[in-house]
Amino acid sequence: MTKTYMAKRSDIEAKWHVVDAEGQILGRLAAKIARVLQGKHKPTYTPHVDTGDFVIVINAEKFVVTGRKMKNKMYYHASGYPGGLTETPLQELLVKKPTEAFSLAVKRMLPKTKLGRAMFTKLKVYAGPEHPHAAQQPEPLKV
């Protein structure tokens, strides 16, 4: 009888990947990045251990959305007070916080647990082409 492999925290080596979001479709790219953050691209994937890699996203403000999502897609925020629901269209959100739309797309594809929140901390999103993680020697992620 063969035993199922379960990764331990000490066995994990997290790599760094860099992704250029320019011209990429938001949802499709976010799904691939969420998969890498969870570690599902590795044969050592274990559901209860964070086996994922770090991902750096550059040019996050230059992604593409299909259809009329730029005007019609809404992001909601509730203050907690009656009548305190704020809705912001994607077009407006990109002007105010260029990286927020991308971060939210990936965050909402991760598990809603402590482990999911730990995975999300390994995502680094930058609006421009520069990032301060050159020392980690990130490899380009094939998308």
C-alpha positions as CSV (number, residue, x, y, z in Angstrom):
1,M,0.0,0.0,0.0
2,T,1.4,3.4,-1.0
3,K,1.1,6.4,1.3
4,T,-0.2,9.7,0.2
5,Y,2.4,12.5,0.3
6,M,1.7,15.4,2.6
7,A,4.0,18.4,2.5
8,K,5.4,19.8,5.7
9,R,6.2,23.5,6.2
10,S,9.9,22.6,6.3
11,D,9.7,20.9,2.9
12,I,8.4,23.9,1.0
13,E,10.6,26.1,-1.2
14,A,8.7,29.1,-2.4
15,K,9.9,30.6,-5.8
16,W,9.2,34.1,-7.0
17,H,7.4,34.7,-10.3
18,V,6.8,37.9,-12.2
19,V,3.8,38.5,-14.4
20,D,3.2,41.4,-16.9
21,A,-0.5,42.1,-16.9
22,E,-0.4,44.5,-19.9
23,G,-3.0,43.4,-22.4
24,Q,-4.1,40.3,-20.4
25,I,-7.8,39.6,-19.6
26,L,-8.4,40.4,-15.9
27,G,-10.3,37.3,-14.8
28,R,-8.3,34.7,-16.7
29,L,-5.0,36.1,-15.4
30,A,-6.3,36.3,-11.9
31,A,-7.4,32.7,-12.0
32,K,-3.9,31.5,-13.1
33,I,-2.2,33.6,-10.4
34,A,-4.6,32.3,-7.7
35,R,-3.6,28.8,-8.7
36,V,0.1,29.6,-8.3
37,L,-0.4,31.3,-4.9
38,Q,-2.2,28.2,-3.7
39,G,0.5,25.9,-5.0
40,K,-1.8,23.8,-7.2
41,H,0.7,24.0,-10.0
42,K,3.1,21.8,-8.0
43,P,3.0,18.0,-7.6
44,T,3.6,18.6,-3.8
45,Y,0.3,20.5,-3.3
46,T,-1.3,19.8,0.1
47,P,-4.6,21.4,0.9
48,H,-3.9,22.3,4.5
49,V,-0.4,23.7,4.0
50,D,0.6,26.8,2.1
51,T,2.7,25.3,-0.7
52,G,2.3,28.3,-3.1
53,D,4.8,30.6,-4.6
54,F,5.2,34.4,-4.5
55,V,3.8,36.4,-7.5
56,I,4.8,39.9,-8.6
57,V,2.3,41.6,-11.0
58,I,3.6,44.5,-12.9
59,N,1.6,46.9,-15.2
60,A,-1.5,45.9,-13.2
61,E,-3.4,49.0,-14.4
62,K,-3.1,48.0,-18.0
63,F,-5.2,44.8,-18.0
64,V,-8.2,44.3,-20.3
65,V,-11.8,43.4,-19.6
66,T,-14.2,42.1,-22.2
67,G,-17.6,43.5,-23.0
68,R,-19.0,46.5,-21.1
69,K,-17.4,45.6,-17.8
70,M,-15.3,48.8,-17.7
71,K,-18.6,50.8,-17.1
72,N,-21.0,48.2,-15.8
73,K,-18.9,46.2,-13.3
74,M,-19.4,47.6,-9.8
75,Y,-17.4,47.3,-6.6
76,Y,-19.3,47.7,-3.4
77,H,-18.3,49.0,0.1
78,A,-20.6,49.3,3.1
79,S,-19.8,51.6,5.9
80,G,-22.0,49.8,8.3
81,Y,-24.4,52.7,8.7
82,P,-27.9,52.8,7.1
83,G,-27.6,54.0,3.5
84,G,-23.8,53.7,3.7
85,L,-23.4,51.4,0.7
86,T,-21.0,52.9,-1.8
87,E,-20.7,51.5,-5.4
88,T,-17.8,52.3,-7.6
89,P,-17.6,51.4,-11.3
90,L,-14.4,49.6,-12.5
91,Q,-13.4,52.6,-14.6
92,E,-13.5,55.0,-11.6
93,L,-11.7,52.5,-9.4
94,L,-8.8,52.3,-11.9
95,V,-8.3,56.1,-11.6
96,K,-8.4,56.2,-7.8
97,K,-6.6,52.9,-6.9
98,P,-5.0,51.3,-10.1
99,T,-4.0,48.1,-8.3
100,E,-7.1,47.5,-6.2
101,A,-9.2,45.9,-9.0
102,F,-6.5,43.3,-9.7
103,S,-5.9,42.5,-6.1
104,L,-9.6,42.0,-5.4
105,A,-9.9,39.7,-8.4
106,V,-7.2,37.4,-7.1
107,K,-8.2,37.7,-3.4
108,R,-11.8,36.6,-4.2
109,M,-10.5,33.4,-6.0
110,L,-8.5,32.3,-2.9
111,P,-10.0,30.3,0.0
112,K,-11.8,32.4,2.6
113,T,-9.8,31.0,5.6
114,K,-6.6,31.8,7.5
115,L,-4.7,29.9,5.0
116,G,-6.2,31.9,2.1
117,R,-5.3,35.2,3.8
118,A,-1.7,33.9,4.2
119,M,-1.6,33.0,0.5
120,F,-2.8,36.5,-0.4
121,T,0.1,38.1,1.4
122,K,2.4,36.5,-1.2
123,L,0.9,38.6,-4.0
124,K,2.7,41.8,-4.8
125,V,0.9,44.2,-7.3
126,Y,2.4,47.2,-8.9
127,A,0.8,49.7,-11.3
128,G,4.0,50.4,-13.3
129,P,6.7,48.3,-14.9
130,E,9.1,48.6,-11.9
131,H,9.1,46.5,-8.7
132,P,11.5,46.4,-5.7
133,H,11.9,42.6,-5.6
134,A,14.9,42.2,-7.9
135,A,16.9,40.6,-5.1
136,Q,14.6,37.6,-5.0
137,Q,15.4,36.9,-8.7
138,P,11.9,36.3,-9.9
139,E,11.3,34.1,-13.0
140,P,8.8,35.1,-15.6
141,L,5.6,33.1,-15.2
142,K,4.3,31.5,-18.3
143,V,0.6,32.6,-18.7
